[in-house]
């Protein structure tokens, strides 16, 4: 059992930083020129973002229940005090990924694909993305309550 837990730790120490790099690349694409070196392409490939399929819903539920904070430094201090610095760092990276995806990345991906003349649509998408992310950060948010009700 201990061996399997160490494999999970190793996987999270590999997958989550690469997911973070991919998230950063998607978040700044169109704003800055991303180097196209082969190693950078592999380490920040969009395929690493498959981890967010489970991480984002899991953390939205944890935010809504008030189990963890959406603030990365608070998560790091809370979890590292109980489970150690390695686990605290991993949790902080995961919360950073979730925060970036809830507040910025979908709108930036939309802005990267929209014609530059549609600036009003891009502003609106960023505002909606930010407001929806802030709503999902709040404990006992209405979306979570609605899903519990159903």
C-alpha positions as CSV (number, residue, x, y, z in Angstrom):
1,X,0.0,0.0,0.0
2,X,2.8,2.4,0.9
3,X,4.4,1.7,-2.5
4,X,1.2,2.7,-4.4
5,X,0.9,5.9,-2.4
6,X,4.5,6.8,-3.4
7,X,3.6,6.2,-7.1
8,X,0.7,8.6,-6.7
9,X,3.0,11.2,-5.2
10,X,5.5,10.7,-8.0
11,X,2.7,11.0,-10.6
12,X,1.3,14.2,-9.0
13,X,4.9,15.6,-8.9
14,X,5.2,15.1,-12.6
15,X,1.7,15.7,-14.0
16,X,0.7,18.7,-12.0
17,X,3.8,20.9,-12.8
18,X,3.4,20.0,-16.4
19,X,-0.3,20.8,-16.3
20,X,0.7,24.1,-14.7
21,X,3.2,24.9,-17.5
22,X,0.5,24.0,-20.1
23,X,-2.0,26.2,-18.3
24,X,0.5,29.1,-18.3
25,X,1.2,28.6,-22.0
26,X,-2.6,28.6,-22.9
27,X,-3.1,31.6,-20.7
28,X,-0.5,33.8,-22.3
29,X,-0.9,32.5,-25.9
30,X,-1.8,35.5,-28.0
31,X,-0.5,38.0,-25.5
32,X,3.2,37.1,-25.7
33,X,5.3,35.0,-28.1
34,X,5.8,31.5,-26.7
35,X,9.1,29.9,-27.6
36,X,8.6,27.0,-30.0
37,X,11.6,24.9,-28.9
38,X,10.9,21.1,-29.0
39,X,11.4,20.6,-25.2
40,X,9.1,23.5,-24.4
41,X,6.5,22.1,-26.7
42,X,6.6,18.7,-25.0
43,X,6.7,20.1,-21.5
44,X,3.8,22.5,-22.1
45,X,1.7,20.5,-24.5
46,X,-2.1,21.0,-24.2
47,X,-2.5,17.2,-23.5
48,X,-1.2,17.7,-20.0
49,X,-4.4,19.7,-19.3
50,X,-6.4,16.4,-19.2
51,X,-5.7,16.4,-15.4
52,X,-8.0,19.4,-15.0
53,X,-11.0,17.3,-15.9
54,X,-10.9,15.9,-12.4
55,X,-9.0,18.6,-10.5
56,X,-11.3,21.5,-11.3
57,X,-14.6,19.9,-10.2
58,X,-13.0,18.4,-7.2
59,X,-11.7,21.8,-6.1
60,X,-14.9,23.7,-6.9
61,X,-16.7,21.4,-4.5
62,X,-14.0,21.8,-1.9
63,X,-14.2,25.6,-2.3
64,X,-18.0,25.5,-2.0
65,X,-17.9,23.3,1.2
66,X,-15.2,25.6,2.7
67,X,-12.8,22.7,3.0
68,X,-9.9,24.6,1.3
69,X,-9.3,28.2,0.4
70,X,-8.9,29.4,-3.2
71,X,-5.8,31.3,-2.1
72,X,-2.7,29.4,-3.0
73,X,-0.5,30.7,-0.1
74,X,-3.3,29.8,2.4
75,X,-3.6,26.3,1.0
76,X,0.2,25.9,1.2
77,X,0.4,27.0,4.8
78,X,-2.7,24.9,5.9
79,X,-1.7,21.7,4.2
80,X,2.1,21.9,4.8
81,X,1.5,22.4,8.5
82,X,-0.4,19.1,8.7
83,X,1.0,16.9,5.9
84,X,4.5,18.4,5.1
85,X,6.0,20.8,2.6
86,X,5.9,18.3,-0.4
87,X,2.1,17.9,-0.1
88,X,1.6,21.6,0.6
89,X,3.5,22.5,-2.5
90,X,1.6,20.1,-4.7
91,X,-1.7,21.4,-3.3
92,X,-0.6,25.0,-3.9
93,X,0.3,24.1,-7.6
94,X,-3.1,22.5,-8.0
95,X,-5.0,25.4,-6.6
96,X,-3.0,27.8,-8.8
97,X,-4.0,25.7,-11.8
98,X,-7.7,25.8,-10.8
99,X,-7.6,29.5,-10.0
100,X,-6.1,30.3,-13.4
101,X,-8.6,28.2,-15.2
102,X,-11.6,29.7,-13.3
103,X,-10.5,33.3,-13.7
104,X,-8.6,33.6,-17.0
105,X,-7.7,30.7,-19.3
106,X,-11.1,30.0,-21.1
107,X,-11.5,33.7,-21.9
108,X,-8.0,33.9,-23.2
109,X,-8.4,30.8,-25.3
110,X,-11.5,32.4,-26.8
111,X,-9.7,35.7,-27.3
112,X,-6.9,33.9,-29.1
113,X,-9.4,32.4,-31.6
114,X,-11.6,35.5,-32.2
115,X,-10.8,38.1,-34.9
116,X,-9.0,41.1,-33.4
117,X,-11.8,43.4,-34.5
118,X,-14.1,41.8,-31.9
119,X,-12.6,43.5,-28.9
120,X,-16.0,44.0,-27.2
121,X,-16.7,40.2,-27.3
122,X,-13.3,39.5,-25.8
123,X,-13.9,42.0,-23.0
124,X,-17.3,40.6,-22.3
125,X,-15.8,37.0,-22.3
126,X,-13.1,38.0,-19.8
127,X,-15.6,39.8,-17.5
128,X,-18.0,36.7,-17.6
129,X,-15.1,34.3,-17.0
130,X,-13.8,36.4,-14.0
131,X,-17.3,36.8,-12.5
132,X,-18.1,33.1,-12.9
133,X,-14.7,32.1,-11.4
134,X,-15.3,34.4,-8.4
135,X,-18.7,33.0,-7.9
136,X,-17.3,29.4,-7.9
137,X,-14.6,30.5,-5.3
138,X,-17.2,31.4,-2.7
139,X,-18.2,29.0,0.0
140,X,-21.8,27.9,-0.3
141,X,-22.1,29.3,-3.8
142,X,-25.5,29.1,-5.5
143,X,-24.3,26.8,-8.3
144,X,-23.2,24.2,-5.7
145,X,-26.4,24.6,-3.8
146,X,-28.4,24.1,-7.0
147,X,-26.5,20.9,-7.8
148,X,-27.1,19.6,-4.3
149,X,-30.8,20.3,-4.6
150,X,-31.1,18.3,-7.9
